[in-house]
Amino acid sequence: MRKYKLYFADLHFHTHYSDNRDRASIENMILEGRKYDITIFGIGDHNHNLDIKKWKQQLKEAEDLRKKYPSFLIYNNCEITFLVGHFLVLEPGLITGTIQEGYKFLYNNHDIIKIINHPNPATDEWHKRIIPSVSAIEVVNGAVFREAKRAGYRFTSAMDIPLIQMYAKYLSLDYPVAAIGNSDAHELADMGSGMTGLWLQDPPDNAGVLQAVRDRRAFATTDPGICIRCELDQQRGEYSWEVEWNPVNPAAAKKFRVEVYNRDKKLDTTDGSGQIDAQEEGLYWVAAFNDEAIEVSSPLYKYDEKEKSDSSRKKIIKADDLVKMSLKDMQWLSLHEKASLDLSTLRREGAAEIELLSSKSSPEIIDADGNRVGYKVVNPGKERIVIDKRCDPPCFDEFFLWLERNEIHECMFWEIDYKKINDLFIFDGILVPAKMVFRKGFCNRYRKELSRIKGLITPKTKFRLYVRTLFKMTIQINLDDHPFPMKIENHNNTNLNSLLLFIDQDVDYPEFSQFINTESMDNTEYDNKQKIYQVFL
């Protein structure tokens, strides 16, 4: 890193275009961040808060600020918000805020840099899957770190932090990703709580920042006074690190610990700079921390001497459940785009395990002959609360977008109920995954309802929002002599109608194939002949 100069970036914070509690402008946020030596800024407003009009307004405002503050680099990023997790797209170009757009960013658009945000198992489920073509993991998130400190959480190892566990999971699969830090600021006071150290040529430019993330010339930290440099001598097989610990926050000035890793295996624990033998192939990285601050380096790859560089090595994704989760999403995309649903009567033998969604925790299933289908519950039904809050304007603005598009995260409203009592507007909604909805034109379902709701709203109106998903369960069905389609019972007071279908065709995954190494993964393992789906019609 000796030929590069260090710059600090915060690529994920929120403004008045989404859920900034101060309703702060882009300029307000970057001027606050400048107090912490940050000169590279990435606006990361949620896609579900944005439409094309707002996106263009944000682009114009950012361009004006670039002219006003030429020493700052300002990026128009976007946080794509799914129920199972969030990810950041750097400079996406165009944002319409739709679900389909989010899925295409997730699995396509391989040239665009994508960063998995705050993969905390308590709130997000990215830890259950691997995302193809992701460039980085947000291992330091100011919001998560602040909440952990407020709760009195103390960790004895870097692996006690879920975000770092996710990072190590990628590295254990020989999938090199950069370590990124961001504030995830939702108010001015949050700026400076998380940032990325980037090693850039001077003067920095937009292309240089993006390339530094791709090349993993980055480290994540909670304090601009904490810096880490790592080097790996390929010929001598030596990995060294140099830690500068002069935090701006006085509370973080106490003793710290350094842990050294290869992939997800801890090799050493020290109290400062050092060096270890690195003869073994792998991805080497370090984490330095105490109870008040943390920094994590990006990995350096020790490759086989016969290979010229780490870029010549193919990324290998090992065959495990992480891959299956990603393939499942891609199956749904392929079904939407390519498959016609065959409602003919088919019979299959044997047992099948099926993930089921229902408005009831114990739904009745009827086969095509009208007979009741018995099943074994593997995982009992659970209902997930997505939103449960009271709020004042303007927090309700994004709700109007949700209803207009009938989209929130990667779900659609299947049923809504609302009423107004004096100045309190009460809303109740049920969500269903958008990838499972096959009815054409369903996205326009609540546009007329939206007009009625707006007619009830006054400047004094306060809101009570409650949004939940269907019950999610896993069941095992014996398929002997049960013809398809199988109907899941009608749900009282809703228009919910779902079927279990057998889709007798192969689904292609061209976007995913480049990430699968045939020597480490047998594709036939996922070519299950009993493709059974629950669809909502």
Secondary structure as a PSIPRED ss2 file (coil, helix, strand):
# PSIPRED VFORMAT (PSIPRED V4.0)

   1 M C   1.000  0.000  0.000
   2 R C   1.000  0.000  0.000
   3 K C   1.000  0.000  0.000
   4 Y C   1.000  0.000  0.000
   5 K E   0.000  0.000  1.000
   6 L E   0.000  0.000  1.000
   7 Y E   0.000  0.000  1.000
   8 F E   0.000  0.000  1.000
   9 A E   0.000  0.000  1.000
  10 D E   0.000  0.000  1.000
  11 L E   0.000  0.000  1.000
  12 H E   0.000  0.000  1.000
  13 F E   0.000  0.000  1.000
  14 H C   1.000  0.000  0.000
  15 T C   1.000  0.000  0.000
  16 H C   1.000  0.000  0.000
  17 Y C   1.000  0.000  0.000
  18 S C   1.000  0.000  0.000
  19 D C   1.000  0.000  0.000
  20 N C   1.000  0.000  0.000
  21 R C   1.000  0.000  0.000
  22 D C   1.000  0.000  0.000
  23 R C   1.000  0.000  0.000
  24 A C   1.000  0.000  0.000
  25 S C   1.000  0.000  0.000
  26 I H   0.000  1.000  0.000
  27 E H   0.000  1.000  0.000
  28 N H   0.000  1.000  0.000
  29 M H   0.000  1.000  0.000
  30 I H   0.000  1.000  0.000
  31 L H   0.000  1.000  0.000
  32 E H   0.000  1.000  0.000
  33 G H   0.000  1.000  0.000
  34 R H   0.000  1.000  0.000
  35 K C   1.000  0.000  0.000
  36 Y C   1.000  0.000  0.000
  37 D C   1.000  0.000  0.000
  38 I E   0.000  0.000  1.000
  39 T E   0.000  0.000  1.000
  40 I E   0.000  0.000  1.000
  41 F E   0.000  0.000  1.000
  42 G E   0.000  0.000  1.000
  43 I E   0.000  0.000  1.000
  44 G C   1.000  0.000  0.000
  45 D C   1.000  0.000  0.000
  46 H E   0.000  0.000  1.000
  47 N H   0.000  1.000  0.000
  48 H H   0.000  1.000  0.000
  49 N H   0.000  1.000  0.000
  50 L C   1.000  0.000  0.000
  51 D C   1.000  0.000  0.000
  52 I H   0.000  1.000  0.000
  53 K H   0.000  1.000  0.000
  54 K H   0.000  1.000  0.000
  55 W H   0.000  1.000  0.000
  56 K H   0.000  1.000  0.000
  57 Q H   0.000  1.000  0.000
  58 Q H   0.000  1.000  0.000
  59 L H   0.000  1.000  0.000
  60 K H   0.000  1.000  0.000
  61 E H   0.000  1.000  0.000
  62 A H   0.000  1.000  0.000
  63 E H   0.000  1.000  0.000
  64 D H   0.000  1.000  0.000
  65 L H   0.000  1.000  0.000
  66 R H   0.000  1.000  0.000
  67 K H   0.000  1.000  0.000
  68 K H   0.000  1.000  0.000
  69 Y C   1.000  0.000  0.000
  70 P C   1.000  0.000  0.000
  71 S C   1.000  0.000  0.000
  72 F C   1.000  0.000  0.000
  73 L E   0.000  0.000  1.000
  74 I E   0.000  0.000  1.000
  75 Y E   0.000  0.000  1.000
  76 N E   0.000  0.000  1.000
  77 N C   1.000  0.000  0.000
  78 C E   0.000  0.000  1.000
  79 E E   0.000  0.000  1.000
  80 I E   0.000  0.000  1.000
  81 T E   0.000  0.000  1.000
  82 F E   0.000  0.000  1.000
  83 L C   1.000  0.000  0.000
  84 V C   1.000  0.000  0.000
  85 G E   0.000  0.000  1.000
  86 H E   0.000  0.000  1.000
  87 F E   0.000  0.000  1.000
  88 L E   0.000  0.000  1.000
  89 V E   0.000  0.000  1.000
  90 L C   1.000  0.000  0.000
  91 E C   1.000  0.000  0.000
  92 P C   1.000  0.000  0.000
  93 G C   1.000  0.000  0.000
  94 L C   1.000  0.000  0.000
  95 I C   1.000  0.000  0.000
  96 T C   1.000  0.000  0.000
  97 G C   1.000  0.000  0.000
  98 T C   1.000  0.000  0.000
  99 I H   0.000  1.000  0.000
 100 Q H   0.000  1.000  0.000
 101 E H   0.000  1.000  0.000
 102 G H   0.000  1.000  0.000
 103 Y H   0.000  1.000  0.000
 104 K H   0.000  1.000  0.000
 105 F H   0.000  1.000  0.000
 106 L H   0.000  1.000  0.000
 107 Y H   0.000  1.000  0.000
 108 N C   1.000  0.000  0.000
 109 N C   1.000  0.000  0.000
 110 H C   1.000  0.000  0.000
 111 D C   1.000  0.000  0.000
 112 I C   1.000  0.000  0.000
 113 I C   1.000  0.000  0.000
 114 K E   0.000  0.000  1.000
 115 I E   0.000  0.000  1.000
 116 I E   0.000  0.000  1.000
 117 N E   0.000  0.000  1.000
 118 H C   1.000  0.000  0.000
 119 P C   1.000  0.000  0.000
 120 N C   1.000  0.000  0.000
 121 P C   1.000  0.000  0.000
 122 A C   1.000  0.000  0.000
 123 T C   1.000  0.000  0.000
 124 D C   1.000  0.000  0.000
 125 E C   1.000  0.000  0.000
 126 W H   0.000  1.000  0.000
 127 H H   0.000  1.000  0.000
 128 K H   0.000  1.000  0.000
 129 R C   1.000  0.000  0.000
 130 I C   1.000  0.000  0.000
 131 I C   1.000  0.000  0.000
 132 P C   1.000  0.000  0.000
 133 S C   1.000  0.000  0.000
 134 V C   1.000  0.000  0.000
 135 S C   1.000  0.000  0.000
 136 A E   0.000  0.000  1.000
 137 I E   0.000  0.000  1.000
 138 E E   0.000  0.000  1.000
 139 V E   0.000  0.000  1.000
 140 V E   0.000  0.000  1.000
 141 N E   0.000  0.000  1.000
 142 G H   0.000  1.000  0.000
 143 A H   0.000  1.000  0.000
 144 V H   0.000  1.000  0.000
 145 F H   0.000  1.000  0.000
 146 R H   0.000  1.000  0.000
 147 E H   0.000  1.000  0.000
 148 A H   0.000  1.000  0.000
 149 K H   0.000  1.000  0.000
 150 R H   0.000  1.000  0.000
 151 A C   1.000  0.000  0.000
 152 G C   1.000  0.000  0.000
 153 Y C   1.000  0.000  0.000
 154 R C   1.000  0.000  0.000
 155 F C   1.000  0.000  0.000
 156 T C   1.000  0.000  0.000
 157 S C   1.000  0.000  0.000
 158 A H   0.000  1.000  0.000
 159 M H   0.000  1.000  0.000
 160 D H   0.000  1.000  0.000
 161 I C   1.000  0.000  0.000
 162 P H   0.000  1.000  0.000
 163 L H   0.000  1.000  0.000
 164 I H   0.000  1.000  0.000
 165 Q H   0.000  1.000  0.000
 166 M H   0.000  1.000  0.000
 167 Y H   0.000  1.000  0.000
 168 A H   0.000  1.000  0.000
 169 K H   0.000  1.000  0.000
 170 Y H   0.000  1.000  0.000
 171 L H   0.000  1.000  0.000
 172 S H   0.000  1.000  0.000
 173 L C   1.000  0.000  0.000
 174 D C   1.000  0.000  0.000
 175 Y C   1.000  0.000  0.000
 176 P C   1.000  0.000  0.000
 177 V C   1.000  0.000  0.000
 178 A E   0.000  0.000  1.000
 179 A E   0.000  0.000  1.000
 180 I E   0.000  0.000  1.000
 181 G E   0.000  0.000  1.000
 182 N E   0.000  0.000  1.000
 183 S C   1.000  0.000  0.000
 184 D C   1.000  0.000  0.000
 185 A E   0.000  0.000  1.000
 186 H C   1.000  0.000  0.000
 187 E C   1.000  0.000  0.000
 188 L H   0.000  1.000  0.000
 189 A H   0.000  1.000  0.000
 190 D H   0.000  1.000  0.000
 191 M C   1.000  0.000  0.000
 192 G C   1.000  0.000  0.000
 193 S C   1.000  0.000  0.000
 194 G C   1.000  0.000  0.000
 195 M E   0.000  0.000  1.000
 196 T E   0.000  0.000  1.000
 197 G E   0.000  0.000  1.000
 198 L E   0.000  0.000  1.000
 199 W E   0.000  0.000  1.000
 200 L E   0.000  0.000  1.000
 201 Q C   1.000  0.000  0.000
 202 D C   1.000  0.000  0.000
 203 P C   1.000  0.000  0.000
 204 P C   1.000  0.000  0.000
 205 D C   1.000  0.000  0.000
 206 N H   0.000  1.000  0.000
 207 A H   0.000  1.000  0.000
 208 G H   0.000  1.000  0.000
 209 V H   0.000  1.000  0.000
 210 L H   0.000  1.000  0.000
 211 Q H   0.000  1.000  0.000
 212 A H   0.000  1.000  0.000
 213 V H   0.000  1.000  0.000
 214 R H   0.000  1.000  0.000
 215 D C   1.000  0.000  0.000
 216 R C   1.000  0.000  0.000
 217 R C   1.000  0.000  0.000
 218 A E   0.000  0.000  1.000
 219 F E   0.000  0.000  1.000
 220 A E   0.000  0.000  1.000
 221 T E   0.000  0.000  1.000
 222 T C   1.000  0.000  0.000
 223 D C   1.000  0.000  0.000
 224 P C   1.000  0.000  0.000
 225 G C   1.000  0.000  0.000
 226 I E   0.000  0.000  1.000
 227 C E   0.000  0.000  1.000
 228 I E   0.000  0.000  1.000
 229 R E   0.000  0.000  1.000
 230 C E   0.000  0.000  1.000
 231 E E   0.000  0.000  1.000
 232 L E   0.000  0.000  1.000
 233 D E   0.000  0.000  1.000
 234 Q C   1.000  0.000  0.000
 235 Q C   1.000  0.000  0.000
 236 R C   1.000  0.000  0.000
 237 G C   1.000  0.000  0.000
 238 E E   0.000  0.000  1.000
 239 Y E   0.000  0.000  1.000
 240 S E   0.000  0.000  1.000
 241 W E   0.000  0.000  1.000
 242 E E   0.000  0.000  1.000
 243 V E   0.000  0.000  1.000
 244 E E   0.000  0.000  1.000
 245 W E   0.000  0.000  1.000
 246 N C   1.000  0.000  0.000
 247 P C   1.000  0.000  0.000
 248 V C   1.000  0.000  0.000
 249 N C   1.000  0.000  0.000
 250 P H   0.000  1.000  0.000
 251 A H   0.000  1.000  0.000
 252 A H   0.000  1.000  0.000
 253 A H   0.000  1.000  0.000
 254 K C   1.000  0.000  0.000
 255 K C   1.000  0.000  0.000
 256 F C   1.000  0.000  0.000
 257 R E   0.000  0.000  1.000
 258 V E   0.000  0.000  1.000
 259 E E   0.000  0.000  1.000
 260 V E   0.000  0.000  1.000
 261 Y E   0.000  0.000  1.000
 262 N E   0.000  0.000  1.000
 263 R C   1.000  0.000  0.000
 264 D C   1.000  0.000  0.000
 265 K E   0.000  0.000  1.000
 266 K E   0.000  0.000  1.000
 267 L E   0.000  0.000  1.000
 268 D E   0.000  0.000  1.000
 269 T E   0.000  0.000  1.000
 270 T E   0.000  0.000  1.000
 271 D C   1.000  0.000  0.000
 272 G C   1.000  0.000  0.000
 273 S C   1.000  0.000  0.000
 274 G E   0.000  0.000  1.000
 275 Q E   0.000  0.000  1.000
 276 I E   0.000  0.000  1.000
 277 D E   0.000  0.000  1.000
 278 A C   1.000  0.000  0.000
 279 Q C   1.000  0.000  0.000
 280 E C   1.000  0.000  0.000
 281 E C   1.000  0.000  0.000
 282 G E   0.000  0.000  1.000
 283 L E   0.000  0.000  1.000
 284 Y E   0.000  0.000  1.000
 285 W E   0.000  0.000  1.000
 286 V E   0.000  0.000  1.000
 287 A E   0.000  0.000  1.000
 288 A E   0.000  0.000  1.000
 289 F E   0.000  0.000  1.000
 290 N C   1.000  0.000  0.000
 291 D C   1.000  0.000  0.000
 292 E C   1.000  0.000  0.000
 293 A C   1.000  0.000  0.000
 294 I E   0.000  0.000  1.000
 295 E E   0.000  0.000  1.000
 296 V E   0.000  0.000  1.000
 297 S E   0.000  0.000  1.000
 298 S C   1.000  0.000  0.000
 299 P C   1.000  0.000  0.000
 300 L E   0.000  0.000  1.000
 301 Y E   0.000  0.000  1.000
 302 K E   0.000  0.000  1.000
 303 Y C   1.000  0.000  0.000
 304 D C   1.000  0.000  0.000
 305 E C   1.000  0.000  0.000
 306 K C   1.000  0.000  0.000
 307 E C   1.000  0.000  0.000
 308 K C   1.000  0.000  0.000
 309 S C   1.000  0.000  0.000
 310 D H   0.000  1.000  0.000
 311 S H   0.000  1.000  0.000
 312 S H   0.000  1.000  0.000
 313 R C   1.000  0.000  0.000
 314 K C   1.000  0.000  0.000
 315 K C   1.000  0.000  0.000
 316 I C   1.000  0.000  0.000
 317 I C   1.000  0.000  0.000
 318 K C   1.000  0.000  0.000
 319 A C   1.000  0.000  0.000
 320 D C   1.000  0.000  0.000
 321 D H   0.000  1.000  0.000
 322 L H   0.000  1.000  0.000
 323 V H   0.000  1.000  0.000
 324 K H   0.000  1.000  0.000
 325 M H   0.000  1.000  0.000
 326 S H   0.000  1.000  0.000
 327 L H   0.000  1.000  0.000
 328 K H   0.000  1.000  0.000
 329 D H   0.000  1.000  0.000
 330 M H   0.000  1.000  0.000
 331 Q H   0.000  1.000  0.000
 332 W H   0.000  1.000  0.000
 333 L H   0.000  1.000  0.000
 334 S H   0.000  1.000  0.000
 335 L H   0.000  1.000  0.000
 336 H H   0.000  1.000  0.000
 337 E H   0.000  1.000  0.000
 338 K H   0.000  1.000  0.000
 339 A C   1.000  0.000  0.000
 340 S C   1.000  0.000  0.000
 341 L C   1.000  0.000  0.000
 342 D C   1.000  0.000  0.000
 343 L C   1.000  0.000  0.000
 344 S C   1.000  0.000  0.000
 345 T C   1.000  0.000  0.000
 346 L C   1.000  0.000  0.000
 347 R C   1.000  0.000  0.000
 348 R C   1.000  0.000  0.000
 349 E C   1.000  0.000  0.000
 350 G C   1.000  0.000  0.000
 351 A E   0.000  0.000  1.000
 352 A E   0.000  0.000  1.000
 353 E E   0.000  0.000  1.000
 354 I E   0.000  0.000  1.000
 355 E E   0.000  0.000  1.000
 356 L E   0.000  0.000  1.000
 357 L E   0.000  0.000  1.000
 358 S E   0.000  0.000  1.000
 359 S C   1.000  0.000  0.000
 360 K C   1.000  0.000  0.000
 361 S C   1.000  0.000  0.000
 362 S C   1.000  0.000  0.000
 363 P C   1.000  0.000  0.000
 364 E C   1.000  0.000  0.000
 365 I E   0.000  0.000  1.000
 366 I E   0.000  0.000  1.000
 367 D C   1.000  0.000  0.000
 368 A C   1.000  0.000  0.000
 369 D C   1.000  0.000  0.000
 370 G C   1.000  0.000  0.000
 371 N C   1.000  0.000  0.000
 372 R E   0.000  0.000  1.000
 373 V C   1.000  0.000  0.000
 374 G C   1.000  0.000  0.000
 375 Y E   0.000  0.000  1.000
 376 K E   0.000  0.000  1.000
 377 V E   0.000  0.000  1.000
 378 V E   0.000  0.000  1.000
 379 N E   0.000  0.000  1.000
 380 P E   0.000  0.000  1.000
 381 G E   0.000  0.000  1.000
 382 K E   0.000  0.000  1.000
 383 E E   0.000  0.000  1.000
 384 R E   0.000  0.000  1.000
 385 I E   0.000  0.000  1.000
 386 V E   0.000  0.000  1.000
 387 I E   0.000  0.000  1.000
 388 D E   0.000  0.000  1.000
 389 K E   0.000  0.000  1.000
 390 R E   0.000  0.000  1.000
 391 C E   0.000  0.000  1.000
 392 D C   1.000  0.000  0.000
 393 P C   1.000  0.000  0.000
 394 P C   1.000  0.000  0.000
 395 C C   1.000  0.000  0.000
 396 F C   1.000  0.000  0.000
 397 D H   0.000  1.000  0.000
 398 E H   0.000  1.000  0.000
 399 F H   0.000  1.000  0.000
 400 F H   0.000  1.000  0.000
 401 L H   0.000  1.000  0.000
 402 W H   0.000  1.000  0.000
 403 L H   0.000  1.000  0.000
 404 E H   0.000  1.000  0.000
 405 R H   0.000  1.000  0.000
 406 N C   1.000  0.000  0.000
 407 E C   1.000  0.000  0.000
 408 I E   0.000  0.000  1.000
 409 H C   1.000  0.000  0.000
 410 E C   1.000  0.000  0.000
 411 C E   0.000  0.000  1.000
 412 M E   0.000  0.000  1.000
 413 F E   0.000  0.000  1.000
 414 W E   0.000  0.000  1.000
 415 E E   0.000  0.000  1.000
 416 I E   0.000  0.000  1.000
 417 D E   0.000  0.000  1.000
 418 Y E   0.000  0.000  1.000
 419 K E   0.000  0.000  1.000
 420 K E   0.000  0.000  1.000
 421 I E   0.000  0.000  1.000
 422 N C   1.000  0.000  0.000
 423 D C   1.000  0.000  0.000
 424 L E   0.000  0.000  1.000
 425 F E   0.000  0.000  1.000
 426 I E   0.000  0.000  1.000
 427 F E   0.000  0.000  1.000
 428 D E   0.000  0.000  1.000
 429 G E   0.000  0.000  1.000
 430 I E   0.000  0.000  1.000
 431 L E   0.000  0.000  1.000
 432 V E   0.000  0.000  1.000
 433 P E   0.000  0.000  1.000
 434 A H   0.000  1.000  0.000
 435 K H   0.000  1.000  0.000
 436 M H   0.000  1.000  0.000
 437 V E   0.000  0.000  1.000
 438 F C   1.000  0.000  0.000
 439 R C   1.000  0.000  0.000
 440 K C   1.000  0.000  0.000
 441 G C   1.000  0.000  0.000
 442 F H   0.000  1.000  0.000
 443 C H   0.000  1.000  0.000
 444 N H   0.000  1.000  0.000
 445 R C   1.000  0.000  0.000
 446 Y C   1.000  0.000  0.000
 447 R H   0.000  1.000  0.000
 448 K H   0.000  1.000  0.000
 449 E H   0.000  1.000  0.000
 450 L H   0.000  1.000  0.000
 451 S H   0.000  1.000  0.000
 452 R H   0.000  1.000  0.000
 453 I H   0.000  1.000  0.000
 454 K H   0.000  1.000  0.000
 455 G H   0.000  1.000  0.000
 456 L H   0.000  1.000  0.000
 457 I C   1.000  0.000  0.000
 458 T C   1.000  0.000  0.000
 459 P C   1.000  0.000  0.000
 460 K C   1.000  0.000  0.000
 461 T C   1.000  0.000  0.000
 462 K E   0.000  0.000  1.000
 463 F E   0.000  0.000  1.000
 464 R E   0.000  0.000  1.000
 465 L E   0.000  0.000  1.000
 466 Y E   0.000  0.000  1.000
 467 V E   0.000  0.000  1.000
 468 R E   0.000  0.000  1.000
 469 T E   0.000  0.000  1.000
 470 L E   0.000  0.000  1.000
 471 F E   0.000  0.000  1.000
 472 K E   0.000  0.000  1.000
 473 M E   0.000  0.000  1.000
 474 T E   0.000  0.000  1.000
 475 I E   0.000  0.000  1.000
 476 Q E   0.000  0.000  1.000
 477 I E   0.000  0.000  1.000
 478 N E   0.000  0.000  1.000
 479 L C   1.000  0.000  0.000
 480 D C   1.000  0.000  0.000
 481 D C   1.000  0.000  0.000
 482 H C   1.000  0.000  0.000
 483 P C   1.000  0.000  0.000
 484 F C   1.000  0.000  0.000
 485 P C   1.000  0.000  0.000
 486 M E   0.000  0.000  1.000
 487 K E   0.000  0.000  1.000
 488 I E   0.000  0.000  1.000
 489 E C   1.000  0.000  0.000
 490 N C   1.000  0.000  0.000
 491 H C   1.000  0.000  0.000
 492 N C   1.000  0.000  0.000
 493 N C   1.000  0.000  0.000
 494 T C   1.000  0.000  0.000
 495 N C   1.000  0.000  0.000
 496 L C   1.000  0.000  0.000
 497 N C   1.000  0.000  0.000
 498 S E   0.000  0.000  1.000
 499 L E   0.000  0.000  1.000
 500 L E   0.000  0.000  1.000
 501 L E   0.000  0.000  1.000
 502 F E   0.000  0.000  1.000
 503 I C   1.000  0.000  0.000
 504 D C   1.000  0.000  0.000
 505 Q C   1.000  0.000  0.000
 506 D C   1.000  0.000  0.000
 507 V C   1.000  0.000  0.000
 508 D C   1.000  0.000  0.000
 509 Y C   1.000  0.000  0.000
 510 P H   0.000  1.000  0.000
 511 E H   0.000  1.000  0.000
 512 F H   0.000  1.000  0.000
 513 S H   0.000  1.000  0.000
 514 Q C   1.000  0.000  0.000
 515 F C   1.000  0.000  0.000
 516 I C   1.000  0.000  0.000
 517 N C   1.000  0.000  0.000
 518 T C   1.000  0.000  0.000
 519 E C   1.000  0.000  0.000
 520 S C   1.000  0.000  0.000
 521 M C   1.000  0.000  0.000
 522 D C   1.000  0.000  0.000
 523 N H   0.000  1.000  0.000
 524 T H   0.000  1.000  0.000
 525 E H   0.000  1.000  0.000
 526 Y H   0.000  1.000  0.000
 527 D C   1.000  0.000  0.000
 528 N C   1.000  0.000  0.000
 529 K C   1.000  0.000  0.000
 530 Q C   1.000  0.000  0.000
 531 K C   1.000  0.000  0.000
 532 I E   0.000  0.000  1.000
 533 Y E   0.000  0.000  1.000
 534 Q E   0.000  0.000  1.000
 535 V E   0.000  0.000  1.000
 536 F E   0.000  0.000  1.000
 537 L C   1.000  0.000  0.000
